[in-house]
């Protein structure tokens, strides 16, 4: 198993590193609650996670808001431990990822002008990128309507990668995107449910990004001695694409992401889910 793991890492490690992409300012954030009734980690239970959609004029970025909140708290704890160790006998700083291994480590960046989808998976702090043409969803818009969060929504059904989805979108927010890889309707997707009812995305509010600017507790890139290639550890934990969107208010692919094949990423994700702690230790040893 481990030989296969490191062989995959070697293959991914020699892939092309992503080049810089033009930044797209975030003008709004939409929040969703994701429910997964068939997650392999919580068999028989519904896994619930907070998600976030960053909305730009030319692109959108979707990922885990639970992950962002968790890693911000962990970053604060680690810095507190470091400060404490400086005043006492030095001790090893142990990073415990056992509380976040169930959270989504994948982001989806959709570029509207080129119709490309960039899927980035963070595995053991390493970002791996899959670039592909955005899936075309042949939506059928129905007459059914529903008011959700005060928004008048219309029903549509469509198939995405073998899964049938029932969604409600609103043309009151003329933005052709939504949660996960769902897009292509004349308005923001407010609610999405898989045909088997096992996956549900529910709208949980929206805000103007400029009115709720979030600052890092510590930003090493703003220090006097900062170098051009410096970046904050929190960005590595949540993904530098998510860090850019959440803290800097612009959408751009993670500059350090490594291009990889979808099948290789899926194998790594499977191994990481089975034994995330062991994966971290093995990578640290090699």
N, C-alpha and C positions, 0 to 999 in steps of 0.2 A: 504493500500500500504506500509506504513512505517513498520507495524508489519511484513509483509512478508519480507521486506528488512532486518530487524535486525535478523529475524529467519534464513535467508540465511547466513548472516554474522556469526552468531553463529555456524552454521553447518560447514562453511568454516574454522572458527577460530580454531576448535578443530581437524582439519585435520593434517596430518603429515607434518612437516616442512622438506623441501628438504635438503638432506645431501650434503656435499661438493663433487664436481666433479673435476676430473683431468683437468687442464687447457690445452687449445689448442692454441698455438701462432697464431696470425693473420698475414698472409703474404701479404694480399692485401684487398682492399675495392673496391666494385663495386657500382656505384650509378645508381638509376633509378628514373624516374618521373612516378608517379601513377596517373591515371585519372579515376574517378568514376562518371559516368553519372546518377546513380540512388541512390546516397547517400540520406538518409532520411532527413538529415539536410539541404541540398541544393537541394530541389526538383526542377526539371526543369533546373538545372545548373550543370556544370561539376566541381566536386571537384578535385583539383590538390594538390598533396603532394610529397615532396622529400623523397625518401626512400634510405636505405643503406644495402648492403650485406657484412658482414664480412666473409672473406674466410680463413679457417684454413685447415690444412692437414687432420684432422679427423672429422671436423664439420664445419657447417656454421651457421650464425646468421643473421636474417633479421628483420628490424624494421624501424621506422620512423626517417629520418634524420631531417625533419622539427621539430619534437619534441625535438631532441637533441639541435638544434640551438636555439629554443625558450626558453628552460629551462636554457640554459647557460646565455642568456640575462636576464632572470628573476632573476637568482641567483645573477648576478651582481647588478641589481637594488635593490634587497633586502639587500645585504651587504652595499650598499651605503646609504640606508635608516637607517640601523642600526648604521652606523658610524655617520650619521647626528643626530640621536636621542640621541647618547651618549654626544654630545656637546650641546644639547638643553634639553628642558623638555621632559622626556620620553613619547613616544606615542606608541600606538599599531601598530604593523606591519601587514598590511592587504595583504594577498596573493590573487590576482585576477587570477582565472583560466579560466575566460570567453573567453580569446583569444586563448586558446589551446584545448578546449573541443572537437573540431572536429577532432583533430589529432589522428592518430592511436596509441593506448595505448597497442598494442599487439605485442609480438615478437615471432619469430619462430626459434627454435634451432634444427637443424637436425644433429644427430650423425650418421656418415656413417658406422662405424664398427658394431654398434648394430641395425642400421636401426630404431632408435627411433626418434620421433618428440616431442619436449618439447615446448608447447605453453604457454607463460606467459602473463597474462593480468593484467595491473596495474589499479586498481579501487580505487579511493580516497587514493592514495599513498600506497595501500596495494597490493603486488604482489601475484597473484593466478596462480597455475601451473596445466596444464593438460598434463599428460604423456600418450603417445599412440604409437602404431606402425606407422611408417611413411607410409602414403598412397601409395599404388603401382599404378603407372600410366602406362597403357598399351599404350605406344607411338607407333604411326605409322609414320615412317620417310619417307618423300616424296622427290621427285627429285627437287622441287622448290628451288631456291637459291636467296639470296638477300644480297647486301653489306650494312652493317649498321656500322656507325662510323669507316669505313675503314676495317671492319672485314667481311670476307666472311662467310655468314650464310646459314644454310639449314633449311627447313621448317619441322615441325612435328606437329601432332595433337594428342590430348589425352583427356581423361575425368578425372576430379578431383572432387570428392564429388558432383556429379550431374551436374557439369558445364563443358562444352566442351571448350577446349583451343586450339588456334592456336599459335604456338611459332616458333621463329627462334633462332637457337643455333649455336655456332661456335666451331669447334674442334681446332681452333687456340689458344683457352684457354681451355685446357683439364681439366675442372673442372665440375663435374656432379651436378650442383646446379643452382639456379636461384631465382627470386623473389617469395615472398609468400611461398607456400608449393610446388612449382613446382621444380622437380628434376628428375634425372634418365636418362638423355640423355648424350651422349659421348662428352660433351662440355658445356660451360656456356650458359645459356639461356639469350639472348640479348634482345628479345622483346616477349611479351606475350599479347594476346588479347582474351577475352572471345568471345564465338560464337555470343552472342547478341551485341557485340561491346560496352558494357557498362563499362567494366573494361579493362584498358590498362596499361601495364608496358613497359616503353621505356628506354633503356640503356642510361645513361648520363655520362659515363666516368668511368675510373678505375685508381687506383694508388697503388703503393707499400706502404704498411702500415708503414714500418720502415723509409721511406723517408719523411713522413708527420706526425710525432708523435705530438699529441696534448696534451698539458699540462693543468692541472686545474689551474685556477687563484689562488685558495687557496686549499691546500690539508691537511686536519686536521690529516690524518693518518701518515703524515710525521713529526708531531710535537713531541717535546721531551716528552711531557706528554701523548702521544697517547696510548690508550688501544687496545688490540687485537681485540675487537669487534667494534671499531669505524669505521664509514664510512661517506662519504661526503653527505650532503643534496642533492646535484645535482644528485647523483647516485640514491637516493630514488625517485626523480622526474622522471628521464628518465628510471629507472629500473637498478638494479645493474648489470644485465647481459650486458646491453648496456654500462654502465659506465666502466665495465671491458674491453669490446671490444674497445671502443672509446678512452679511456684515457690510459689504461694499455696494449693494444694490445694483449689480450688473450680472448678466448671464454670459458665461463663457465656459468652454470646456476646460477641464482640469489640465493645466499645462504639462503636468508630469505623468499623465496617463499613458499607458502602453497599449498599443493596438494588439488585439488578440482575436482568435476565432471563437465563435459562440460555443462550440462543443467543448473547447478547453476551459472556458470560463465556467460552464455548467459542472464540469468535473471538479474543479477547484471549490466551487460553492458547496457541492455535496460533501466533499472531504471536510471543509471548514465547519459545516453544520454538525457533522458527526463528532469531531474532536477539535474545537476551536483553540482550547488551551494548549493541546499537544502541538498544533500547527504553529502557534506563536513560539513555543519553546524550540521546536526544530529549526525554524527560520532564524532564531537568535543564535543557535549553535553553528550555523553554516554561513 
